[in-house]
Amino acid sequence: MYTIQEELSPGTVVANMIAEDPDDEGFTSRLLYSFTTVNKYFMINTLTGTIHVANRLDRDAHELRQNPKISLEVLVKDRPQGGQENRAQITFIVEDINDNPATCSRFTFSIMVPERAANGTLLLDLNKSCFDNDSEAPNNKFNFTTPSGVGSNSRFLQDPAGSGKIVLIGDLDYENPSNLAFGNKYSMIIQVQDVAPPYYKNDIYIYILTSPENEFPLIFDRPSYVFNVSEVSSAPDHLPNPEEKCVFSICVVCAFCHHLGLHVASGFPGVLDHHVGQSHPQILHLQAQEGQEISETIQMNSVFDGEAVDPGKISAKSFVLVGKMNIR
């Protein structure tokens, strides 16, 4: 039985078959050698019995990956034709070498991470994308070097070391000045490398982008507002810019709603006809909402004809108008 390495060059001598004929003692041998087993990897010199590599021996492909043993039968015959013959078995075991570097299905990764992602969140597992095509350990084993990148070391970590698992360990707050300094974008370089000589390596590039979240409620600049509204004020003659982000709207039906118009962009009331509407001031409640989350309520006490009215003295017949402000 012979053990030989894969990837030997064609023509390399791997074995010598020697047979003797007592009838030819003292004379040049008249023996002929041949294989009785069909194979594509080896050839034998008919006159000398020397066995050579005929074709590439790739331990990592085809049938040799499943079974590295090659068994052959050698036939030796006496000359002239019709003489004696004999047979012998020879087996070769093809040994794996570390001839394939660890590689990946791709070498550039781009990840979008929400700004409020929790520390310890697994962002990327490189093991799912990387592999080594060698057939045996340790030649098919690999690990990952420590990632490097400006601004990334305090925010991201390979845990455990060498595993290829990138986790979040730092703050990604989109409004944080230190994160804004990096443009909320981070890049890292990490290498996938063999654990056996000659330690082949390949670079992997990782780009992490922070996605902002709508995390803060809308806030009015003061808790209450008081306006003097003239009964002859004209209604606004234009619609708000459709690209404005905040929209106010009246959301509760009341007896005097048709006398009061609400500017959907600014939140200010429009026409209020004192003579047609109720004889006493009205209270307008607006609610600023972001989706369905109420952030704050304000109260506007309208004052008519120069006479201010204490909201606490308004009769029970007063009407309440409720509005909301939404993000476009």
C-alpha positions, -999 to +999 in steps of 0.1 A: +000+000+000+014+034-010+004+068+003+009+096-022-001+133-021-027+147-044-018+171-073+014+152-082+026+162-117+019+137-145+049+115-151+059+113-114+071+078-104+050+065-075+059+027-074+080+000-090+067-035-096+095-061-097+091-097-107+117-124-114+118-154-138+141-182-125+143-195-161+160-163-172+186-162-144+217-145-157+199-131-187+180-099-195+145-101-182+118-110-207+088-101-185+059-079-196+039-057-172+003-044-175-028-033-156-058-056-156-079-029-138-091+001-159-081+034-144-073+069-155-048+080-129-018+057-134+002+040-162+028+012-160+059+008-180+055-025-199+091-035-197+103-021-163+071-023-142+075+013-131+042+030-123+038+067-132+010+093-126-010+096-158-035+123-149-043+149-122-050+135-088-075+159-072-084+146-037-111+173-035-132+163-065-152+135-081-147+100-068-115+107-049-133+131-026-156+102-015-129+074-016-092+083-017-082+046-023-072+034-058-067-004-060-051-019-091-041-054-103-008-058-121-003-087-145+032-099-153+038-124-182+068-144-194+080-142-229+076-158-254+038-157-256+022-187-239+047-187-210+041-182-173+021-153-157+013-139-123-008-112-107-003-088-078-025-062-061-013-026-054-033+001-036-027+039-035-041+062-009-043+098-022-036+122+006-052+156+009-031+187+010-041+223+018-044+236-017-077+255-015-080+288+003-111+295+024-135+315+003-170+330+004-199+333-019-193+370-018-168+393-002-188+425+002-217+428+027-240+457+032-263+457+063-290+481+074-295+483+112-322+503+130-308+530+153-326+514+183-313+479+178-304+463+211-268+455+221-260+419+215-280+418+182-264+394+157-259+415+125-240+390+103-228+354+104-201+350+079-200+312+084-232+309+063-214+325+033-178+311+036-164+276+030-132+257+023-133+231-005-105+209+009-117+174+018-101+167+051-094+185+084-075+206+093-071+216+056-108+225+053-110+245+086-109+283+088-115+312+111-118+350+109-094+377+120-103+406+142-123+432+123-109+466+118-123+499+108-124+535+119-153+541+143-164+505+143-144+490+171-166+506+198-198+497+181-193+462+167-176+430+178-168+396+166-182+373+193-167+349+200-134+357+185-127+340+152-163+329+148-173+353+120-204+364+140-206+402+141-227+416+169-237+451+180-221+464+212-224+502+209-248+531+204-262+537+170-285+567+179-290+585+147-291+619+164-259+613+185-232+638+175-205+612+176-225+590+152-233+619+130-196+625+127-194+592+108-225+599+088-241+570+105-221+548+082-194+523+093-171+500+074-150+471+085-124+448+070-121+412+082-102+383+068-112+346+064-081+325+068-071+288+068-060+273+101-034+251+084-002+261+065+002+280+042-026+300+059-044+313+028-064+345+034-092+365+017-104+400+026-141+406+034-156+441+034-186+449+056-206+481+054-231+489+081-257+517+076-279+530+104-316+536+096-334+563+115-366+555+134-395+578+141-389+576+179-398+611+192-433+624+197-444+658+183-441+686+208-459+720+209-436+750+219-460+759+247-489+742+265-516+768+256-523+795+230-547+825+231-557+843+198-578+873+190-598+863+159-618+889+140-652+879+128-644+894+093-612+874+089-611+858+055-605+821+050-571+810+036-570+810-002-543+784-007-535+749+002-504+739+022-473+727+005-479+689+000-443+683+011-448+698+045-444+671+072-470+681+098-508+682+090-535+695+113-571+684+110-604+687+128-616+654+140-647+660+162-681+672+148-696+702+165-724+727+161-701+755+149-675+736+129-688+750+096-679+785+109-644+776+118-618+765+093-585+748+104-554+754+083-541+719+078-504+730+076-502+757+103-529+745+127-545+780+129-583+784+128-598+803+098-631+822+095-652+825+127-685+844+123-694+857+157-729+867+147-739+834+131-722+811+156-727+808+194-730+839+215-701+830+237-665+822+230-655+787+220-627+765+231-606+747+205-587+716+215-560+704+191-542+671+195-508+666+179-505+630+169-478+609+153-497+580+139-519+571+168-497+583+196-510+615+212-481+637+223-497+668+238-530+687+240-532+725+237-561+748+244-569+780+224-593+805+240-608+827+212-615+863+222-642+882+202-650+919+198-621+928+221-637+911+251-616+884+268-636+856+284-624+834+312-627+798+300-638+787+335-670+808+330-680+793+297-714+777+299-720+740+295-734+748+261-699+756+248-686+735+220-653+716+218-634+710+186-607+684+185-580+683+159-550+662+152-516+667+137-500+638+117-467+632+100-469+630+062 
